[in-house]
Amino acid sequence: MDRNHIRSVVIKHLGDSVDDLDQDNVDTSLSMKDLGANSLDIVEVVSCSMRELKVKVPRSQLAKLENVDQLVDLLFEVGNEKKAS
């Protein structure tokens, strides 16, 4: 699973949830809240991204994330662990 693909999936779902988000210029060092997402949007982005990427991340790990980059990193790690097993 490629990190850029994961990033593009997350940004696509973020763009679907957040009005007026410029998907070409998303600063992934920001939190989804900073990018205009509310708590329901965040749940939707994470759920849709995991479904599309066919990975499952425990809620306890998701709660620790502070920005979009950390979400991409976590999905990347979990996806590669799944592939290895």
N, C-alpha and C positions, 0 to 999 in steps of 0.2 A: 504494500500500500504506500503510495507516494504522498509525501507531506504537502506538496502543492495542490494535489487533488483534494486532499482533506480540507485544506484552507479554502479552496474554491467552493466546496460543498457547504461549509459553515457560512461563508459570506453570502452564498446564494440564498440560503434559508434566512439569514439575517435580513437580507434585502427584501425577501417576501414578507417579513414580519414588521419591519420598520419603514414607515413612509418616508419618502424623500432621502433615503440613504443612497449615496453615490457608491455603488459596489466596486467601481474601478479605483476608488481612493480611500478604502477603509484602512484606518490605522489600527492594526491588530494588537498594538500594545495597550489599547484602551479596553475598558470593560464594555460589555454589551449595554449596560445602563448608560455609560458615557456616550455611547453611539445612538442612544435614543430608545432602547428597548425597555419595556416594563417587565415585571416578573413573569407574567404570562407569556410574553414574547420570548423570553429567555428559555422557558420550559419548552416551548414550541420549537425553537431553533435547535436546542440540544436533542430533543426527541426525534425530530425529522432528520437531523444529521446522523444520529446513531442508526436510525432505520435504514437510511440510504447507504451508509457505509457497512451495514450489517455487523455492528459491534455493540456491546453492552457494557456500560461503565456504571459501577456502583454509585448510588446517590451520595454516599459519604465522600467519595473522591471528587465529585462534581462541586460539592459545597466549598471546597478549598480553592477553587479557581478564582483568579482575580482579573484575568483579561482573555481576549480571544486567542492570543498566542498560546496561552496555557491550555486552553480547550483543544486546540489543534495538536499540541504536543501529547496530551493525554489520549486523544483518539488515535494518534499515530502509534503510540506505545501499545495500547490495547489491541489495535488492529494487527500489529506485528507479532504480538504474543499469541494471538489467536491463530495467525498463519503458521507460526512455529509449532503449535501443538497439534 
